[in-house]
Amino acid sequence: MQPTTPLLPDAARRAAAWCAVILLVTGVAAVGVWLCIIFQTAVTPVLLALLGTALLGPVHGWMVRRRVNRALAAVLTCVALVAVVGGTGYVVVVALIDTGDQIVSSLSDAGNWIKEHFGIDQAADLGSAADSAKSLISKWGASAASGVLAGLSVLASLLATSVLALLLTFFFLKDSDRAAGLAHTLAPRGAGDTLEAMGRRAFEAVEGFMRGTTIIALIDAVCITAGLLILRVPGAVGLGALVFITAYIPYLGATLSGAVAVLVALADRGWVIGLWTLGVILAVQQLEGNVLQPMIQSRTVQMHPAVVMLAITAGASVAGILGMLLAVPVTAAAFGVIGELRKRYSTDDPASGSVPSASPASGPDS
């Protein structure tokens, strides 16, 4: 009996198999994103709590190693988080309120300057947008009564999300030592080690991103604020606060905050100071890209700028500003998981079927 000839050549069958895998993975990812959108009220605090745990994990681990009770260490860490976030938020809000009118006026003047010197009619949109924002701010007090219920609803939602995220951060820190046991309990038989290694790699990527981004954002804000103060650019503290906030959106945030600072300097101090401001911002960004990023974030998952921009765009389309903030750490976690899978299932001898053991990784308490 002659063997049957396959209908498709081997290359076509391999391509079809890969297409089926890609469609399956894409479908599962799409369902996961859809579920996150449907249950965003519960998903958002969990993601924020994971980011907080990644940032505060080393502090909690340091306390535990000093013989502090895990629950007490988690409480002290969360109290420190509230103090730091509250203090930073207060400084940022006060700085922006004190210099907001100055920045808006300078942006309006910048639009008019560009229109007059370069004959670009579209620049009038910048001035009109700034004038509209200034008018909206001036009229907000008169119309606040009509929107008080909507404002209270938004405030209550933000407060509830923040409180829930804080409580989840406490429990994640306190019970972080049980994460490995939970992974082995939920995983199918024989897959516990793999699931634990994937979780550790994902958490390490998010932990490194949060810690490194916070340090880099602080250094960038301090350097740019000092430069703006030396150049006597109006609203220097508020612009520095804007740099710190937008630093959590890689590439795009630095570009937007830098453009605003240059326009303000250009409008208020002239083109010479505007060029000096541009030079200061470019110098700080070069310092960040060539020195700070390799030194501080050398142990995180390194991603190409194009991947980061695509992740930010996708996050913005799914969840707006919150999606932009969460897109990069989520992508970093995904890259960490993919890297762990490649390390565990890529062998020099495919026929041997052996799976290399995962290297020990530090968890939240390391």
Buried (B, 14 or more C-beta within 10 A) or exposed (E): EEEEEEEEEEEEEEEEEEEEEEEEEEEEEEEEEEEBEEEBEEBBBBBBBBBBBBBBBBBBBBBBEEEBEBEEBBBBBBEEBEEEEEEBEEEBEEBBEEBBEBBBBBBBBBBBBBBEEEEEEEBEEBBEBBBEBBEEEEEEEEEEEEEEEEEEEEEEEEEEBBEBBBEBBBEBBBBBEEBBEBBEEEBEEEEBBBBBBBBBBBBBBBBBBBBBBBBBBBBBBBBBBBBBEEBEBBBBBBBBBBBBBBBBBBBBBBEBBBEBBBBBBBBBBEEEBBEBBBEBBEEBBEBBEEEBBEEBBEEBBEBEEEBBBBBBBBBBEBBEEBBBBBBBBBBBBBBBBBBBBEEBEEEEEEEEEEEEEBEEBEBBBB
